[in-house]
Amino acid sequence: MATTPAASHPVLTALGSGLAGAAALTAIHETARRIDPDDAPRMDTYGRRAIAAGFRAVGAEPPHYEALQGMALAGDLLTNAAFYTLVAAGSPTTETAWVRGAALGAAAGIGAVVLPPLMGLGRKPRGTTPATQAMTVAWYLAGGLAAAGMYHLLNARERR
């Protein structure tokens, strides 16, 4: 049975690209937080705070730390994967996918730096330094480029 080209399944191509970007971003975040928990960006902290606030808003007691951490990681993977699927939007050429991936990643990184305090999620424990902010933007950019790379790979299979 012959395999079907990726571009003939644009939804699967978009989902695969988005998942690759989200997986790359999450791997970078998790590795860094385990190596240097004091200076690494801690998007998981914001995720735990948001989930706990949601539980409190409906009058429920938030789960313990480990359960919140698991929910935050799952939420990060799902929402980032959905966001990075946008790398497949627009022109189907892989060259423009690289531009879209970079733009999406940079926008997400800037949003991750700017939005949490505005959303009532507080600041990073022990403050946010310029280095932490730069790492945040760089890592989301890496996620966008990973999504673009997967998009390129999936579409390259069709061209063979």
C-alpha positions as CSV (number, residue, x, y, z in Angstrom):
1,M,0.0,0.0,0.0
2,A,1.4,3.4,-1.0
3,T,1.7,6.1,1.5
4,T,-0.3,9.3,1.0
5,P,1.7,12.5,0.6
6,A,1.6,14.8,3.6
7,A,0.2,17.8,1.7
8,S,-2.8,15.8,0.5
9,H,-3.7,15.7,4.2
10,P,-3.2,19.4,5.2
11,V,-4.8,18.9,8.6
12,L,-2.5,16.1,9.5
13,T,0.5,18.1,8.3
14,A,-0.6,21.1,10.4
15,L,-1.2,18.9,13.5
16,G,2.2,17.1,13.1
17,S,4.0,20.4,12.6
18,G,2.3,22.0,15.6
19,L,3.0,18.9,17.8
20,A,6.7,19.0,16.8
21,G,6.9,22.7,17.8
22,A,5.2,22.1,21.1
23,A,7.3,19.1,21.9
24,A,10.5,21.0,21.2
25,L,9.4,23.9,23.3
26,T,8.3,21.7,26.2
27,A,11.5,19.7,26.1
28,I,13.6,22.9,26.2
29,H,11.6,24.3,29.1
30,E,11.6,21.1,31.1
31,T,15.3,20.4,30.6
32,A,16.2,24.0,31.6
33,R,14.0,24.0,34.7
34,R,15.6,20.8,35.9
35,I,19.1,22.1,35.3
36,D,18.6,25.7,36.5
37,P,15.3,26.1,38.3
38,D,16.2,29.6,39.6
39,D,17.0,31.3,36.3
40,A,15.1,29.2,33.7
41,P,11.8,30.6,32.4
42,R,9.0,28.9,34.4
43,M,5.9,28.8,32.2
44,D,4.8,25.8,34.2
45,T,4.5,28.1,37.2
46,Y,2.1,30.3,35.3
47,G,0.2,27.2,34.1
48,R,-0.2,25.9,37.6
49,R,-1.4,29.3,38.8
50,A,-4.0,29.5,36.0
51,I,-5.3,26.0,36.6
52,A,-5.5,26.6,40.4
53,A,-7.3,29.9,39.8
54,G,-9.8,28.1,37.6
55,F,-10.5,25.5,40.3
56,R,-11.0,28.3,42.9
57,A,-13.3,30.3,40.5
58,V,-15.7,27.4,40.6
59,G,-15.4,26.9,44.3
60,A,-13.2,23.8,44.2
61,E,-10.0,23.1,45.9
62,P,-7.1,22.9,43.5
63,P,-5.2,19.6,43.3
64,H,-1.8,19.1,44.9
65,Y,1.4,20.3,43.2
66,E,2.2,17.2,41.2
67,A,-1.3,17.0,39.7
68,L,-1.2,20.7,38.9
69,Q,2.2,20.3,37.3
70,G,0.9,17.4,35.1
71,M,-2.1,19.4,34.1
72,A,0.0,22.4,33.3
73,L,2.4,20.4,31.1
74,A,-0.5,18.8,29.3
75,G,-2.2,22.2,28.8
76,D,1.1,23.7,27.5
77,L,1.5,20.8,25.0
78,L,-2.1,21.1,23.7
79,T,-2.3,24.9,23.5
80,N,1.2,25.3,22.0
81,A,0.6,22.5,19.5
82,A,-2.7,24.2,18.5
83,F,-0.9,27.5,18.1
84,Y,2.0,26.1,16.1
85,T,-0.3,24.5,13.6
86,L,-0.6,27.9,12.2
87,V,2.8,27.3,10.6
88,A,0.8,25.4,7.9
89,A,-1.6,28.4,7.2
90,G,-1.2,30.5,4.2
91,S,1.0,29.8,1.2
92,P,1.9,26.1,1.0
93,T,5.5,26.7,0.2
94,T,8.0,25.5,2.8
95,E,10.0,28.7,2.4
96,T,7.1,30.8,3.8
97,A,6.6,28.2,6.6
98,W,10.0,29.2,8.0
99,V,9.0,32.8,8.1
100,R,5.7,31.9,9.7
101,G,7.4,29.7,12.2
102,A,9.8,32.4,13.2
103,A,7.0,35.0,13.4
104,L,4.8,32.7,15.5
105,G,7.6,31.7,17.8
106,A,8.7,35.3,18.4
107,A,5.1,36.5,19.0
108,A,4.4,33.7,21.4
109,G,7.7,34.4,23.3
110,I,6.9,38.1,23.6
111,G,3.4,37.2,24.7
112,A,4.8,34.8,27.3
113,V,6.9,37.5,28.7
114,V,4.3,40.3,28.7
115,L,1.0,38.7,29.3
116,P,1.2,36.6,32.6
117,P,1.3,39.6,34.9
118,L,-1.5,41.3,32.9
119,M,-3.6,38.2,33.3
120,G,-3.2,38.2,37.1
121,L,-0.8,35.2,37.1
122,G,1.9,37.1,38.9
123,R,5.6,37.3,38.1
124,K,8.1,34.5,38.0
125,P,9.2,33.4,41.4
126,R,12.3,35.4,42.4
127,G,11.6,38.0,39.6
128,T,12.1,37.9,35.9
129,T,15.5,39.0,34.6
130,P,16.3,40.3,31.1
131,A,18.2,37.0,30.6
132,T,15.1,35.0,31.5
133,Q,12.9,37.1,29.2
134,A,15.4,36.6,26.3
135,M,15.4,32.8,27.0
136,T,11.6,32.8,26.9
137,V,11.5,34.5,23.5
138,A,14.3,32.3,22.1
139,W,12.7,29.1,23.2
140,Y,9.3,29.9,21.8
141,L,11.1,31.0,18.6
142,A,12.8,27.5,18.6
143,G,9.4,25.9,18.9
144,G,8.2,27.9,15.9
145,L,11.2,26.9,13.9
146,A,10.7,23.2,14.9
147,A,7.2,23.4,13.7
148,A,8.4,24.9,10.4
149,G,11.0,22.2,10.1
150,M,8.5,19.5,10.6
151,Y,6.2,21.2,8.0
152,H,9.2,21.2,5.6
153,L,10.0,17.5,6.2
154,L,6.4,16.4,5.8
155,N,6.0,18.3,2.5
156,A,9.5,17.2,1.3
157,R,8.2,13.6,1.4
158,E,5.5,14.6,-1.2
159,R,8.1,16.1,-3.6
160,R,10.0,12.9,-3.8
